[in-house]
Amino acid sequence: MTLALGIIVSLNFTRNLDAAHCSVRLEMRSGRPLVDGVYLNGYGPYRFLLDSGAQTNTMESGVARDIGLQSTFRVELATIAGVVLVPGGHVDEVQLGDIRVSGPEFIVHSLDAIHALDPTIRGVLGQEFLSRFDYLIDVQDHSLHLGAAAPRSGSRVDLELDGGRILLPTNFGRLVLDSGTDTLVLFDRAADTNLEMRTFSGSTPASSREPETVMIAGYGLRTVPSVSVARPRAAHEDGLLPIIAFKSIYVSNSEKYVIVDPRW
């Protein structure tokens, strides 16, 4: 069974990048990065999932009550399983390590699907948070480096943004960089739906595939488990690319490129 958590909502991603920098440890849980020590308006510490495939940030309703979050908007949350309407609001400050971010947006939603991964997870930091930085995710070293300087070498490729999410050109089409899944998810006709993929808003049938190797700019990533699902309504991408396909990846939000498995 696989767990895909990428979400799409209608938010504004126009902002200046944060110049601060810090490094934090990641706990890789079934191929997905978790961060401890997240503080919201001074409350915490909380454990969060780091999800590059999620357009926005999410907290569970209990955390929203704890910090006194005021609901100021409602958005449609779309996943591969469907669309639900959820409330959201602004947090005065998020702190992670030495980083402090003012005014980020959060939606409030059940994390039942994520709790199957780890019941102590209280929220998700998505692209609404990550897009404020140039950053390096070192999968091998289990570390996140926010505000990291660009590596000197490695396979560099331009990125495309779709609703704040990162799309990368591959041999399977344009795939979303998604640390919220441990599986290569390809939007294709599912011939034998022998699996169920769970998301925020429900589940969808999936077909198992042979493990696939993804190529980016002629560079082969790690071979990862793969499934096919029916193409979601209004999806612009061709699937989801798990972060565990990389040894590490550098994302330049300031100049709109990534470096695959960078070297120094």
C-alpha positions in Angstrom: 0.0 0.0 0.0 1.2 3.5 -0.8 0.3 6.8 0.8 0.3 9.9 -1.5 -0.3 13.2 0.2 0.2 15.9 -2.5 -2.5 18.5 -2.4 -3.6 21.4 -4.6 -5.3 24.6 -3.3 -5.7 28.1 -4.7 -3.0 30.2 -2.9 -0.7 33.0 -3.8 3.0 32.1 -4.0 4.4 35.6 -4.9 7.0 36.4 -2.3 10.6 37.3 -1.6 12.8 34.5 -0.6 13.9 34.4 3.0 17.7 35.0 3.5 18.0 33.0 6.7 19.6 29.6 6.8 19.7 26.6 9.1 20.2 22.8 9.0 17.8 20.4 10.7 17.8 16.6 11.0 15.2 14.5 9.2 13.8 11.3 10.3 13.0 9.2 7.3 9.8 7.2 8.0 8.9 4.8 5.2 10.8 7.0 2.7 9.2 10.2 3.9 11.0 13.0 5.8 9.8 14.1 9.2 11.0 17.1 11.2 10.8 17.6 14.9 10.9 20.9 16.8 8.3 22.9 14.8 6.8 25.8 16.8 3.6 27.6 15.9 3.0 30.9 17.6 5.4 29.7 20.3 3.4 26.5 20.9 5.2 23.1 20.5 7.4 21.5 19.7 5.5 19.5 17.1 6.4 16.8 14.7 5.6 17.6 11.1 5.8 15.8 7.7 7.9 17.7 5.2 5.9 17.3 2.0 7.3 19.0 -1.2 4.2 17.7 -3.1 1.8 19.6 -0.9 1.0 23.1 -2.1 0.2 24.5 1.3 0.8 23.8 5.0 -1.6 21.8 7.1 -2.2 21.3 10.8 -4.6 19.0 12.6 -7.7 20.5 14.3 -6.3 19.9 17.8 -3.2 22.0 17.1 -5.4 24.7 15.6 -7.4 24.8 18.9 -4.2 24.9 21.0 -2.7 27.9 19.2 -6.0 29.7 18.7 -5.9 29.7 14.9 -8.7 31.9 13.5 -10.3 30.6 10.3 -10.2 33.4 7.7 -10.7 31.5 4.5 -11.9 28.2 3.0 -10.3 26.4 0.0 -10.9 23.4 -2.1 -8.3 20.7 -1.4 -7.8 18.4 -4.4 -5.9 15.1 -4.2 -5.8 12.1 -6.5 -8.9 10.9 -4.7 -11.2 13.9 -5.0 -11.9 17.4 -3.7 -13.0 18.6 -0.2 -13.6 22.1 1.2 -11.4 22.9 4.2 -10.9 26.0 6.5 -7.6 27.8 6.8 -5.9 30.8 8.5 -2.6 32.5 9.0 -0.1 31.7 11.8 1.8 34.6 13.2 5.1 32.7 13.3 6.5 29.3 12.4 9.9 28.4 13.9 12.0 25.5 12.7 15.6 25.4 14.1 16.9 28.9 13.8 14.4 29.8 11.1 11.4 32.0 11.9 8.8 32.6 9.2 6.0 35.2 9.7 2.5 34.9 8.5 2.4 31.6 6.6 -0.9 30.1 5.6 -2.2 26.8 7.0 -5.3 24.7 6.3 -6.9 22.7 9.0 -7.7 19.1 8.2 -7.8 15.6 9.5 -4.4 13.8 9.3 -5.9 10.3 9.6 -4.0 9.1 6.5 -0.7 10.5 7.8 -1.3 9.0 11.2 -1.1 5.6 9.6 2.5 6.5 9.0 3.2 8.0 12.4 0.4 9.0 14.9 2.6 11.7 16.5 2.6 13.8 13.3 0.7 17.0 14.0 0.9 18.8 10.6 2.5 19.2 7.2 5.0 21.7 5.9 4.4 22.1 2.2 5.5 24.3 -0.6 3.9 27.4 1.0 6.8 27.0 3.5 9.6 25.5 1.4 9.2 27.9 -1.5 10.5 30.7 0.7 14.0 29.2 0.6 16.6 27.7 -1.7 17.2 24.4 0.0 18.9 21.0 -0.1 17.3 17.8 1.0 20.0 15.2 1.7 18.2 11.9 1.7 21.3 9.8 2.4 22.4 12.1 5.3 18.8 12.6 6.6 19.1 16.4 6.7 17.4 19.5 5.4 19.4 22.7 4.7 17.3 25.8 4.3 19.0 28.8 2.7 21.7 26.5 1.4 24.2 27.8 -1.2 24.1 26.2 -4.6 26.4 23.1 -5.1 29.2 23.4 -7.5 28.3 20.5 -9.7 25.6 17.9 -10.5 22.8 17.4 -13.0 21.0 20.8 -13.3 17.6 21.1 -14.8 15.1 23.9 -15.0 12.0 23.5 -12.9 8.4 24.4 -13.7 5.9 25.5 -11.1 2.3 24.5 -11.1 0.2 26.0 -8.3 3.4 26.3 -6.3 4.4 22.7 -6.8 7.6 21.7 -8.5 7.4 19.9 -11.9 10.4 18.1 -13.3 10.8 16.9 -16.9 11.4 13.1 -17.0 11.2 10.1 -19.3 7.7 9.6 -17.8 6.6 13.2 -18.5 6.3 16.1 -16.1 6.4 14.7 -12.5 5.7 16.6 -9.2 8.6 16.4 -6.8 6.8 14.8 -3.9 8.3 13.8 -0.5 4.9 12.8 0.7 4.9 9.5 -1.1 7.4 6.6 -1.1 6.2 5.4 -4.6 6.5 6.6 -8.2 2.9 7.4 -9.0 2.1 7.5 -12.8 -1.1 8.9 -14.1 -2.0 6.2 -16.5 -4.9 3.8 -17.2 -4.9 1.4 -14.3 -5.4 -2.1 -15.8 -5.7 -4.2 -12.7 -6.6 -2.1 -9.6 -5.1 -4.4 -7.0 -4.1 -1.6 -4.6 -5.7 1.3 -2.7 -3.9 4.6 -2.5 -4.9 6.8 0.5 -4.9 10.6 0.5 -6.2 13.4 2.6 -9.6 13.3 0.9 -10.2 9.6 0.6 -8.7 6.7 -1.5 -8.4 5.8 -5.1 -7.7 2.5 -6.9 -4.2 1.8 -8.1 -2.4 -0.8 -10.2 1.0 -2.1 -9.2 3.9 -1.8 -11.8 7.4 -3.2 -12.0 9.8 -0.8 -10.2 10.8 2.0 -12.6 14.0 4.1 -13.1 13.3 7.7 -13.7 15.6 9.7 -16.0 16.1 13.5 -15.6 18.3 15.2 -18.2 19.9 11.8 -19.0 20.7 11.1 -15.4 19.2 7.9 -13.9 17.7 8.1 -10.4 17.3 5.2 -8.0 14.8 2.6 -9.0 11.7 2.9 -6.9 8.4 1.1 -6.4 5.8 2.2 -8.9 2.0 2.3 -9.4 -0.5 3.6 -11.9 -3.6 5.5 -11.1 -6.3 7.1 -13.2 -5.4 10.7 -14.1 -7.0 13.1 -11.6 -9.5 15.7 -12.8 -7.7 18.8 -14.0 -4.2 17.4 -13.3 -1.5 19.1 -15.3 1.2 16.7 -14.3 1.9 13.1 -15.4 2.6 11.8 -11.9 4.4 12.1 -8.6 8.1 11.5 -8.1 9.2 10.4 -4.6 12.1 12.1 -2.9 13.7 8.7 -2.1 14.5 8.4 -5.8 17.3 10.9 -5.1 20.5 10.7 -3.0 20.0 14.4 -2.5 18.4 17.3 -4.4 19.0 21.0 -4.3 16.1 23.3 -5.1 16.8 26.9 -6.2 13.5 28.8 -5.7 15.3 32.0 -6.4 16.4 31.0 -9.9 13.9 28.2 -10.7 16.2 25.1 -11.1 17.1 22.0 -9.3 20.4 20.1 -9.1 20.0 16.3 -9.0 22.3 14.4 -6.7 24.7 17.4 -6.3 28.4 17.2 -5.7 30.8 19.6 -4.0 
